């Protein structure tokens, strides 16, 4: 794989910043839905079950978003340090197309596949 050009790094840096804002906004929007369902809320039994299920889904979504924000923060540090775009597994270039699709990814496709297989 070829190393990223300075122009590609700048473009991906902008993508990371935009994605960070989008995910922070999504996190703020799901804050209310992740709150516990109070036992004394005046809703029916089935509705309470639905509310609890929605709460669990909101919490899982928030956890995933928080994880991505952590990866973005690390990728932004890598941009500043000059190591952005290098796989944390094999230290080879990740590839522009993969980074364009998911700019915060810390692994090349081979290393990511290997991690998922474990």
C-alpha positions in Angstrom: 0.0 0.0 0.0 1.2 3.5 -0.7 1.7 6.0 2.0 -0.8 8.9 2.2 0.1 12.2 0.5 0.0 15.4 2.5 -3.2 16.4 0.7 -4.9 13.1 1.6 -3.8 13.5 5.2 -5.2 17.0 5.3 -8.5 15.8 3.7 -8.8 12.9 6.2 -7.9 15.3 9.1 -10.9 17.4 8.1 -13.0 14.3 7.8 -12.0 13.3 11.4 -12.9 16.8 12.7 -16.3 16.7 11.0 -17.0 13.2 12.2 -16.1 14.2 15.7 -18.7 17.0 15.7 -21.3 14.7 14.2 -20.8 12.0 16.8 -20.7 14.5 19.7 -24.0 15.9 18.5 -25.4 12.4 18.3 -24.2 11.6 21.8 -25.9 14.7 23.1 -29.1 13.8 21.3 -29.2 10.3 22.9 -28.5 11.5 26.4 -32.2 11.7 27.4 -33.0 8.2 25.9 -30.3 6.5 27.9 -31.6 7.6 31.3 -33.1 4.9 33.5 -36.8 4.1 33.2 -38.2 5.1 36.6 -40.4 2.4 38.3 -43.0 5.0 39.3 -43.4 6.4 35.8 -47.1 6.2 34.9 -46.8 3.9 31.9 -48.2 0.4 31.2 -46.4 -2.8 31.7 -45.8 -3.4 28.0 -44.9 0.2 27.4 -42.4 0.0 30.3 -40.8 -3.0 28.6 -40.6 -1.1 25.4 -39.1 1.9 27.2 -36.5 -0.3 28.9 -35.6 -1.9 25.6 -35.2 1.5 24.0 -33.1 2.6 26.9 -30.8 -0.4 26.4 -30.5 0.3 22.7 -29.7 4.0 23.4 -27.0 3.0 25.9 -25.4 0.5 23.4 -25.5 3.2 20.7 -23.9 5.7 23.1 -21.2 3.2 24.1 -20.4 2.6 20.4 -20.3 6.4 19.7 -18.1 7.0 22.7 -15.7 4.3 21.4 -15.5 5.9 18.0 -14.9 9.3 19.6 -12.0 7.7 21.5 -10.6 6.4 18.2 -11.0 9.8 16.6 -9.1 11.5 19.4 -6.3 9.0 19.0 -6.3 9.5 15.2 -6.1 13.3 15.7 -3.1 12.8 18.0 -1.5 10.6 15.3 -2.1 13.4 12.8 -0.2 15.8 15.0 2.6 13.3 15.6 2.9 12.3 11.9 1.9 8.7 12.3 -1.6 8.9 11.1 -2.5 6.2 8.5 -0.2 3.6 9.8 -1.7 0.3 11.1 -1.2 -0.2 14.8 -0.9 -4.0 14.1 1.6 -4.3 11.3 2.8 -0.6 11.1 2.1 -0.6 7.3 0.1 2.1 5.6 -3.7 1.5 6.0 -4.7 2.8 2.6 -6.6 5.9 1.5 -9.9 4.2 0.6 -10.2 2.5 4.0 -9.4 5.7 5.8 -11.8 7.7 3.7 -14.6 5.2 4.6 -13.6 5.2 8.3 -11.0 7.8 9.0 -10.6 6.8 12.7 -9.7 3.2 12.0 -6.4 2.1 13.7 -5.9 -1.1 11.6 -5.5 -2.1 8.0 -8.0 -4.5 6.6 -5.8 -7.6 7.1 -5.1 -6.8 10.8 -8.7 -5.9 11.4 -9.9 -9.2 9.9 -7.4 -11.1 12.0 -8.6 -9.3 15.2 -12.2 -10.1 14.4 -11.4 -13.8 13.7 -10.0 -14.2 17.2 
